[in-house]
Structure formats: C-alpha cells, structure tokens
Amino acid sequence: MSAKPSNPRTVAVHAGRDPRSQFGMINPPVWHASTVLFPTLDALDQAIRQPYEGLVYGLLGTPTSRALEQAVAAMEHADRAIAVGSGLAAIAVAIMPFVQAGDHLLVSDGAYGPTRHLCEHWFRRWDIETSYYDPMIGAGIADLIRPNTRLVHLETPSSLTFEVPDVRAIVGAAKVRGLKTVIDNTWASPIFFQPMDLGVDAVILAGTKYIAGHSDVVIGFVATTEESWLPVKRAAAEFGHHATPDDCYLTLRGLRTAAVRLKQHEASALEVARWLQSRPEVRRVLHPALPDHPGHLFWKRDFTGSSGLFAIELQPCSRAAVAAMVENMALFGIGFSWGGFESLILPFEPNGLQRVSTMTHDGPLIRLHIGLEEVSDLVADLERGFDRLRHVAG
Ligand SMILES: Cc1ncc(COP(=O)(O)O)c(C=O)c1O
C-alpha cells in the first residue's frame, strides 16, 4: 500500500487529523474564533498579503474548518476544499467567480431547484444568461456552447428524476472549448464517485446530507483544483460565507462513518427499490442502479455504489390517496433534505421546474430516502401505506 491511500473509505477515517500534534487525541478540537491576534506588525502585514492561507480571522477559517476541508479534499481527490454554510452557498460560490456580465452558462436541466433560482433570479439580474441542457445530452452539449459560454454545471444524478448523465462526454466537450466545469456530487458523495478524476474543476457537496449524515447540520463544500481554489475561496470570503466551528466538528465526526452508513443506505435502498418494482401500485422506480434506468450504464461505468435516495411513480391516483399513504407512515417522515439516518417520503412534481427534459408521468411521483432502519420494518410501513392508498383510491 502506498503511504498515502486514496480510497475514500480509508481517507474518511484518517484525513484531516494529526493526533501527534494534539496530545495524542484523535479528534481535532472545536476552535471558536473571530479575532486572531498577531504578535508583530510584520506578521499582520503577512496576513494581509495572504489572507486565505494562514489563520487570520474566524470568518476565513480555523484549525477545525481547515481539518475538515483537508479531509473533504482528500476524499474528493481534489487539491483543496472550501467549507461554507450550506450546500446552496457552495453552489453559488462554485459558479460565481467564473462568470460575469455578458457571459452564458449551461446548467443541467436536472439541477437542484434552488440552483435554478440562483441562475434565474440573481445571475440574470447581473446579465449572466443560463440555458438548460438535457442531462442525457452527452457529447451533444458541444452544439449548445456559444462564444460567450464560460461554464458548464453538472449534477449527477438529476435531482428528483435521477437520470445519470455521461459526465465524461460532457466534461470532455467543455474542456476542449476551455470551459470551467462544476458538478454537484451530493447524491453519491465521494464515497461512491470522485468526479475530479474525470477532470472537473470543482465539485459541489451539500455536506448537510451524507457527509454530516445525522440531520442536525447544514454545511456545504466546494472541492477544487489548485487553480480554481483561490477564486472560489475569495468569492466565499467576500460574500461572507462561513461554516460554524460546531458544524465543522459535527461534520468531521459524521464523515468518519460516511462509508459504512452509505453502504447500508445503498443495500437497504436497493432492497426496497426492488420490492417496490413488484408492487401493483407502483408504475416505475427511478433508481440509477436499476438496469432500465436512464443513464444506468454511465452510473455503472463511473460510480462504485448508489445511495439511499430514489423515486417512484405511482399508478394514477388522487392527491387524497397519496395523502392517506404518506401522512400516516410509522417510520417514514415527510420532510425536506435527506442523507440522515432516518427514512423520508416526499411527493414532488418536477415539471414545474424542468425546461428541456420534461419528464412525462401519469401517476404521482414520490421521493424516498431509505434510512438505516431494518428493511423489513420499512417494507411493512410502505405496505400499510399502500393499503391506505388503495382504500382511498377505491
Ligand atoms: C443535490 C443537492 N445539492 C445541494 C443541495 C443544497 O444543500 P443545503 O440544503 O445544504 O443548502 C441539496 C439540498 O437538498 C441537494 O439535494
């Protein structure tokens, strides 16, 4: 084994900590800081010259946030990483430094909803134009690149509908034209996919989900090449983004067990997904690891696993029937976000969001997050839910 392991499971356990430098204690302490004192004016001048490198001001980083950033960068096979206060903040600071007035950017039509709001409400005000592309476009993205296109945003799989794009083809076409590429890797996390290996410039992670993993933290990361680090760090700093010391600590703690949690989410979700395929109430299961799913071959080629989040299309039925099912679950909760230890159930409608790859569906769509409960208990809960649904649907 080389001295520096690259497998994210091993890296997750060891990266970002140095017990020898802290009395042999395993976990880094939580450093709470705003002011950092300088012993001399020369030291102050040095800090002003390089504000993002040393420890200068709490907003710009503490030993706790640096430890977490090191661990995330190592897991993502990135040169560096920047911790910010949410996954959404990570999306904003990953894109903003690379576009300016008059530019055009290409965004996956499967992007997380608030990414679209950012483009349509804010970037548009700043005269930055967004076009959406079909996530299954592959190398065809070349035809959408304009002289003023600066950046391609990817998300894999798509939020809500879970198509898996051909990341290699899209990134390849973008790189030939000298464009920046950023990808939202929240679903797989670096445990199952490392897009930096495919040449992207920056990876966005909502650490809120599987990295922190306990539904008690909101945090985000941008993992970058050395070249892209400074522009992203500067955007984060100048807009005042910051990950709190306690959230950094909790996230580091969550990250150490991310690999085992994800393996369990994967196994349980697949078991539930296959069971759902056999149910008469279910028209379709949208899960990247199922062979007939759009982009399944790209998932198989690029990923080493699948996580706990997927969706189903029910046979056509009323809102009242869906409500009877989801409002009375014993184990599945109705709520936003995902990636914690608990199971969640959420009806959704993607067609209000998507522009070019409108998914056709006749029945209601439901997103499921499969948590760490015993699978047979989850199946029994869903089974009772289907009984209620059929009772109301008639
Ligand atoms: C794919 C994806 N990216 C980013 C985010 C944003 O993360 P946060 O909730 O930490 O802002 C989410 C949140 O649901 C998400 O699903």
The ligand as an SDF file (V2000), in Angstrom:
LIG
                    3D

 16 16  0  0  0  0  0  0  0  0999 V2000
  -28.3220   17.7970   -4.8730 C   0  0  0  0  0  0  0  0  0  0  0  0
  -28.3390   18.8800   -3.8510 C   0  0  0  0  0  0  0  0  0  0  0  0
  -27.3870   19.8270   -3.8800 N   0  0  0  0  0  0  0  0  0  0  0  0
  -27.3720   20.8330   -2.9840 C   0  0  0  0  0  0  0  0  0  0  0  0
  -28.3280   20.9230   -2.0050 C   0  0  0  0  0  0  0  0  0  0  0  0
  -28.2920   22.0940   -1.0510 C   0  0  0  0  0  0  0  0  0  0  0  0
  -27.8480   21.7240    0.2020 O   0  0  0  0  0  0  0  0  0  0  0  0
  -28.2260   22.5680    1.5140 P   0  0  0  0  0  0  0  0  0  0  0  0
  -29.5600   22.1040    1.9320 O   0  0  0  0  0  0  0  0  0  0  0  0
  -27.1280   22.2440    2.4560 O   0  0  0  0  0  0  0  0  0  0  0  0
  -28.1980   24.0250    1.1210 O   0  0  0  0  0  0  0  0  0  0  0  0
  -29.3260   19.9740   -1.9240 C   0  0  0  0  0  0  0  0  0  0  0  0
  -30.3640   20.0560   -0.8630 C   0  0  0  0  0  0  0  0  0  0  0  0
  -31.3500   19.3560   -0.8480 O   0  0  0  0  0  0  0  0  0  0  0  0
  -29.3490   18.9220   -2.8690 C   0  0  0  0  0  0  0  0  0  0  0  0
  -30.3200   17.9800   -2.8710 O   0  0  0  0  0  0  0  0  0  0  0  0
  1  2  1  0
  2  3  1  0
  2 15  2  0
  3  4  2  0
  4  5  1  0
  5  6  1  0
  5 12  2  0
  6  7  1  0
  7  8  1  0
  8  9  2  0
  8 10  1  0
  8 11  1  0
 12 13  1  0
 12 15  1  0
 13 14  2  0
 15 16  1  0
M  END
$$$$
